[in-house]
Amino acid sequence: MNSALLHKLAPFLSFTVLVLIWEAAVRVVGLDAHVLPGPSQVFFSMIELIRNGAIFKHTVASLFRVTVGFYLAAILGIPLGIILGRSQIAALLFHPIISFLRPISPLAWIPLAMLWFGIGDKPAVFLIFLASFFPIVVATMVAVQSINPTFFHVAANFNFSRVEVIQKIVVPAIIPAIITALRLTVTIAWIVVVAAEMIAVQSGLGYLILDARNGLRLDQVMDGMIVIGLIGILLDSIMRRLGRIDSAAWGIRQP
């Protein structure tokens, strides 16, 4: 079989095998549908959610929260990471605070988020922002500190201003590391939004799963899980494609 064709078919083959194993496990063990629904039941419940529009409503709500929180984290985190990477004084002042806050799980902030922002989109966006912000800041700072010092010596010889150094050296040099950090962070954000929606909001895929569980609709619980997984694959694929553009390979490709 052609290697390119095999590369395209491999994901479908692996998922097909997984579904067959799932179906066999349900039939052989004879599990009740309230314990583990079979693929056919999950499929028909997905059709039901598609027809009544619930799956689209909840998916859009989750994507909206992830998009807002993730973009806010990137917009604020990347410049802060550049500042910390370029300024030793700023790093000494702020890095200890970041190191203290970064290990705290975003879910630990849920009680405070609900008190500060109430119920709705704001607490979920806040939690996604926290989950994304610190990894982006640290990754950016490390990337800036890893730039070859020779580049800055050359910039000094050409009398580059600080703005020119950032535009022509720092930003192009850190793009590969930033793309990798964003790829990892968007997955974290997607995980956090589902957890936050089980507590702080009344819409989204996390809420769908929780509501289905309360109604003993495990088929719809698995439908929500499937959509979460598929969107996770899509988001990762988008970030991988960004990493392949020429401008994202500056400093890692050798002439």
C-alpha positions as CSV (number, residue, x, y, z in Angstrom):
1,M,0.0,0.0,0.0
2,N,1.2,3.5,-0.9
3,S,2.7,5.2,2.2
4,A,0.9,8.4,1.6
5,L,-2.5,6.5,1.4
6,L,-1.6,4.6,4.5
7,H,-0.8,7.8,6.3
8,K,-4.3,9.1,5.5
9,L,-6.1,5.9,6.3
10,A,-4.3,5.1,9.5
11,P,-6.4,7.4,11.8
12,F,-9.7,6.0,10.3
13,L,-8.5,2.4,10.8
14,S,-7.5,3.0,14.4
15,F,-10.8,4.6,15.2
16,T,-12.7,1.8,13.5
17,V,-10.8,-0.8,15.5
18,L,-11.6,1.2,18.7
19,V,-15.3,1.2,17.9
20,L,-15.3,-2.5,17.1
21,I,-13.6,-3.3,20.4
22,W,-16.1,-1.0,22.2
23,E,-19.1,-2.8,20.5
24,A,-17.6,-6.2,21.3
25,A,-17.0,-5.3,24.9
26,V,-20.6,-4.2,25.4
27,R,-22.0,-7.3,23.7
28,V,-19.7,-9.9,25.3
29,V,-19.8,-8.5,28.9
30,G,-23.5,-7.6,28.5
31,L,-23.2,-4.2,30.2
32,D,-26.4,-2.3,30.8
33,A,-26.9,0.9,28.7
34,H,-26.9,2.9,31.9
35,V,-23.3,1.6,32.6
36,L,-21.8,1.7,29.1
37,P,-24.0,2.5,26.1
38,G,-23.0,0.8,22.8
39,P,-21.8,2.7,19.7
40,S,-25.2,2.4,18.0
41,Q,-27.0,4.0,20.9
42,V,-24.4,6.8,21.1
43,F,-24.7,7.3,17.4
44,F,-28.5,7.7,17.5
45,S,-28.4,10.0,20.5
46,M,-25.9,12.1,18.6
47,I,-28.4,12.4,15.7
48,E,-31.0,13.5,18.3
49,L,-28.7,16.2,19.6
50,I,-27.9,17.4,16.1
51,R,-31.6,17.5,15.1
52,N,-32.6,19.6,18.2
53,G,-29.6,21.8,17.8
54,A,-28.3,21.2,21.3
55,I,-24.9,20.0,20.3
56,F,-24.2,23.0,18.1
57,K,-25.4,25.5,20.8
58,H,-23.2,23.9,23.5
59,T,-20.2,23.6,21.1
60,V,-20.4,27.2,20.1
61,A,-20.6,28.3,23.7
62,S,-17.5,26.3,24.6
63,L,-15.5,27.5,21.6
64,F,-16.5,31.2,22.3
65,R,-15.1,30.9,25.9
66,V,-11.9,29.2,24.8
67,T,-11.4,31.7,22.1
68,V,-11.8,34.8,24.3
69,G,-9.8,33.4,27.2
70,F,-7.0,32.0,25.0
71,Y,-6.6,35.2,22.9
72,L,-6.6,37.4,26.0
73,A,-3.8,35.2,27.5
74,A,-1.8,35.3,24.2
75,I,-2.2,39.1,23.8
76,L,-1.1,39.8,27.3
77,G,1.2,36.9,27.9
78,I,3.5,37.1,24.9
79,P,4.5,40.8,25.4
80,L,5.0,40.2,29.1
81,G,7.2,37.2,28.3
82,I,9.3,39.3,26.0
83,I,9.8,42.0,28.6
84,L,10.8,39.4,31.3
85,G,13.1,37.7,28.8
86,R,14.8,41.0,27.8
87,S,14.9,42.8,31.2
88,Q,16.8,41.2,34.1
89,I,15.2,43.6,36.6
90,A,11.7,42.7,35.4
91,A,12.5,39.0,35.6
92,L,13.8,39.4,39.2
93,L,10.7,41.3,40.2
94,F,7.9,39.3,38.5
95,H,9.3,35.8,37.9
96,P,8.9,34.7,41.5
97,I,5.2,35.8,41.5
98,I,4.6,33.9,38.3
99,S,6.4,30.8,39.7
100,F,4.2,31.0,42.7
101,L,0.9,31.3,40.8
102,R,1.7,29.0,37.9
103,P,1.4,25.7,39.7
104,I,-2.0,26.6,41.2
105,S,-4.7,24.7,39.3
106,P,-7.1,26.9,37.5
107,L,-9.9,24.8,39.0
108,A,-8.8,26.0,42.4
109,W,-9.9,29.5,41.4
110,I,-13.5,28.4,40.7
111,P,-14.9,29.6,44.0
112,L,-13.3,33.0,43.7
113,A,-14.2,33.2,40.0
114,M,-17.9,32.6,40.9
115,L,-17.8,35.2,43.7
116,W,-16.1,37.8,41.5
117,F,-17.9,37.2,38.2
118,G,-21.1,35.3,39.1
119,I,-22.6,32.7,36.8
120,G,-22.0,32.9,33.1
121,D,-19.3,33.3,30.5
122,K,-17.0,35.6,32.6
123,P,-15.9,33.0,35.3
124,A,-15.2,30.4,32.6
125,V,-13.2,32.9,30.5
126,F,-11.3,33.9,33.6
127,L,-10.3,30.3,34.3
128,I,-9.2,29.7,30.7
129,F,-7.2,32.9,30.8
130,L,-5.4,31.7,33.9
131,A,-4.8,28.2,32.5
132,S,-3.3,29.8,29.3
133,F,-1.5,32.9,30.6
134,F,1.2,31.5,32.7
135,P,2.5,28.8,30.3
136,I,2.6,31.4,27.5
137,V,4.5,33.9,29.6
138,V,7.1,31.3,30.7
139,A,7.5,29.8,27.3
140,T,8.0,33.2,25.7
141,M,10.5,34.3,28.4
142,V,12.5,31.1,28.0
143,A,12.5,31.5,24.2
144,V,13.7,35.1,24.4
145,Q,16.5,34.1,26.8
146,S,17.5,31.3,24.4
147,I,18.2,33.6,21.4
148,N,21.8,33.6,20.3
149,P,23.5,36.7,21.8
150,T,25.4,37.2,18.5
151,F,22.2,38.5,17.0
152,F,22.0,41.2,19.6
153,H,25.7,42.1,19.0
154,V,25.0,42.5,15.3
155,A,22.0,44.6,16.1
156,A,24.1,46.9,18.3
157,N,26.7,47.3,15.5
158,F,23.9,48.5,13.2
159,N,22.5,50.8,15.9
160,F,19.1,49.1,16.0
161,S,16.6,50.8,18.4
162,R,14.9,48.7,21.0
163,V,11.8,48.5,18.8
164,E,13.8,47.3,15.9
165,V,15.5,44.7,18.0
166,I,12.1,43.4,19.1
167,Q,10.6,43.5,15.5
168,K,13.6,42.2,13.5
169,I,15.2,39.8,16.0
170,V,13.2,38.8,19.0
171,V,9.8,38.2,17.5
172,P,11.0,36.2,14.4
173,A,13.4,34.2,16.6
174,I,10.7,33.1,19.2
175,I,7.9,32.3,16.8
176,P,8.8,28.5,16.7
177,A,8.7,28.2,20.4
178,I,5.6,30.4,20.7
179,I,3.7,28.2,18.2
180,T,4.7,25.1,20.2
181,A,3.6,26.8,23.5
182,L,0.3,27.9,21.9
183,R,-0.3,24.3,20.6
184,L,0.1,22.9,24.1
185,T,-1.8,25.7,25.8
186,V,-4.9,25.6,23.6
187,T,-5.3,21.9,24.7
188,I,-5.1,22.9,28.3
189,A,-7.6,25.7,27.7
190,W,-10.0,23.2,26.1
191,I,-9.7,20.9,29.1
192,V,-10.3,23.7,31.6
193,V,-13.4,25.0,29.8
194,V,-15.1,21.7,30.1
195,A,-14.4,21.4,33.8
196,A,-15.4,25.0,34.4
197,E,-18.7,24.5,32.5
198,M,-19.7,21.7,34.9
199,I,-19.7,24.2,37.7
200,A,-19.9,27.9,36.7
201,V,-22.1,28.1,33.7
202,Q,-25.3,26.7,32.2
203,S,-24.2,26.0,28.7
204,G,-21.3,24.4,26.8
205,L,-20.2,20.9,26.4
206,G,-19.2,20.5,30.0
207,Y,-22.7,21.6,31.1
208,L,-24.2,19.2,28.5
209,I,-22.2,16.3,30.0
210,L,-23.2,17.2,33.5
211,D,-26.9,17.6,32.6
212,A,-26.9,14.3,30.7
213,R,-25.3,12.6,33.7
214,N,-28.0,13.9,36.0
215,G,-30.6,12.6,33.6
216,L,-28.9,9.2,33.4
217,R,-28.3,9.7,29.7
218,L,-24.8,8.2,29.4
219,D,-25.2,8.1,25.6
220,Q,-25.3,11.9,25.6
221,V,-22.4,12.0,28.0
222,M,-20.4,10.1,25.5
223,D,-21.6,12.3,22.7
224,G,-20.2,15.3,24.5
225,M,-16.9,13.5,25.1
226,I,-16.7,12.6,21.4
227,V,-17.3,16.2,20.3
228,I,-14.7,17.4,22.8
229,G,-12.2,14.9,21.4
230,L,-12.9,15.8,17.8
231,I,-12.6,19.6,18.4
232,G,-9.3,18.9,20.3
233,I,-8.0,17.1,17.2
234,L,-9.1,20.1,15.1
235,L,-7.5,22.7,17.3
236,D,-4.2,20.7,17.4
237,S,-4.2,20.3,13.7
238,I,-4.7,24.1,13.2
239,M,-1.7,24.8,15.5
240,R,0.4,22.2,13.7
241,R,-0.3,23.9,10.4
242,L,0.7,27.2,11.8
243,G,4.0,25.7,12.8
244,R,4.7,24.7,9.2
245,I,4.6,28.1,7.7
246,D,7.9,29.5,6.7
247,S,7.8,32.5,9.1
248,A,7.3,30.0,12.0
249,A,10.6,28.2,11.1
250,W,12.9,31.2,11.5
251,G,16.0,30.3,13.5
252,I,15.5,26.5,13.4
253,R,16.1,25.8,9.7
254,Q,19.7,25.9,8.6
255,P,20.6,27.3,5.2
